[in-house]
Amino acid sequence: MLAIEPNLVGTNHLIKSVAQTQFVAAINGGYFNRNNRLPLGALKRDGKWLSSPILNRGAIGWND
């Protein structure tokens, strides 16, 4: 999930995403639900949980 627009959801090749934007850093990570195209695992944005952890996996987060 790209964090540059709140409603931008989907998948893309990392190199294409970098070329289409002015990213200074990019992380290729995670797997996606093929039905709703949201990332699998813990995802919290603006204090709201969008998805929960799966398979007892850890998560990392930051707030800028």
C-alpha positions in Angstrom: 0.0 0.0 0.0 1.4 3.3 -1.0 1.2 5.9 1.7 1.2 8.9 -0.6 -2.6 9.2 -1.0 -5.2 8.1 1.6 -7.4 6.3 -1.0 -4.6 4.7 -3.1 -4.9 0.9 -2.8 -3.5 -1.7 -5.1 -0.4 -3.4 -6.3 2.4 -2.4 -8.6 6.0 -3.3 -9.2 8.3 -1.4 -6.9 10.5 0.0 -9.7 7.4 1.3 -11.5 6.1 3.0 -8.3 9.5 4.7 -7.7 9.6 5.8 -11.4 6.1 7.3 -11.2 6.7 9.3 -8.0 9.4 11.3 -6.2 10.0 8.6 -3.6 13.3 9.0 -1.7 12.9 5.5 -0.3 10.9 2.4 -1.0 10.2 -0.9 0.7 9.1 -4.0 -1.1 7.2 -6.0 1.5 4.2 -8.1 2.2 1.6 -10.1 0.5 -1.8 -8.9 -0.6 -5.3 -10.2 -0.4 -6.2 -11.0 -4.0 -9.9 -10.0 -3.5 -9.6 -6.5 -2.0 -5.9 -5.9 -2.8 -5.1 -4.8 0.7 -1.9 -5.9 2.4 -2.1 -9.0 4.6 -1.2 -8.5 8.3 -1.5 -5.6 10.7 -2.3 -2.3 9.2 -3.3 0.8 11.2 -3.8 4.2 9.7 -5.0 7.4 11.4 -5.8 5.4 14.6 -8.1 3.0 12.8 -7.2 -0.7 12.3 -7.6 -1.6 8.6 -6.5 -5.2 9.1 -5.3 -7.4 11.9 -2.2 -9.5 12.3 -2.1 -13.0 10.8 -0.3 -16.1 11.8 1.0 -14.5 15.1 3.5 -12.5 13.0 5.1 -9.4 14.4 4.7 -5.9 13.0 6.6 -2.7 12.9 5.3 0.8 12.8 6.2 4.5 12.9 4.5 7.8 13.1 6.1 10.8 11.4 
